[in-house]
Amino acid sequence: MKELAEKFVGKECLIYTVINSDSCIKGKITEVTDTGIIIENAGNTEAVNLEYVIRIREWPRDRNGKKKMFVG
């Protein structure tokens, strides 16, 4: 999972975890360590343990490059 997460550094992403599978953590991945991901969102910083991450995807964008609304 670390290698996958490193591909998303500097990008706004949706991070799904086993603890919160019905929704996701949203933000820009700023750093990936051996054990976790550091995420920044609206000036707040959050750390997520890599063992709990089940999926990472880049925030979807429309044809003009703007972020699409995300529900869920």
N, C-alpha and C positions, 0 to 999 in steps of 0.2 A: 504494500500500500504506500510505502514511503516514496518509491519511484514514481508511482502514479501521481501522488500529491505534489511532487516537485515540478511536474509539468504544468501545474496550475498557479505557481507562484506569480504574484503580481496581477492575477485575474480575479474578477468578481465571480464567485461560485456559489453553488448550493451544495451543502455538505449534509448527507444523510447519515444518521447514526443508529445503532441497534437500540439505544435507549429512547430515542425520539423518532421512531420510524414513520409516524403519521405526518410529520412535518420535517423541516430542515433548518439548518443554520445557514444564514445568508451573510456574505461579506467577502472581502478581498483577502486572499491567502497571502500573508506577508513573509512567512518563514515556515520551513519544515525541518523538524529535528528527528532524531532517531525514534522518539516516542510520541511526538505530537505535531499538531498543526497550530500555528498562530494565525488568528483571523481578526481583521479590523473591520468594524462596521459602525458608521456614524460616530467616529471618534472613540469608540469603545474597543478594547482589545480582549479577545477571548482565546483560550487554549482548549484544544480538543485532543484527547488521547487517540492515537492512531488505531489502537486495538478495537475501538468502538465505531470506527468509520466503516460504513458498508458501501457508500457510493459518493462520488464527487462529480459534479458536472458544471461546466461553465454556464453563467447566467445567459439564458436565451436572448437573442437580439433580433430586431426586425430588419427589414431590408436597408433602412437608413442608419443602422448601427445603434439605435436606441434600445435600451432595456425593455423587454416585454414585461407586462404585468405578470406577477406570479401569484397564484392562489394555491395554497395547500402546503 
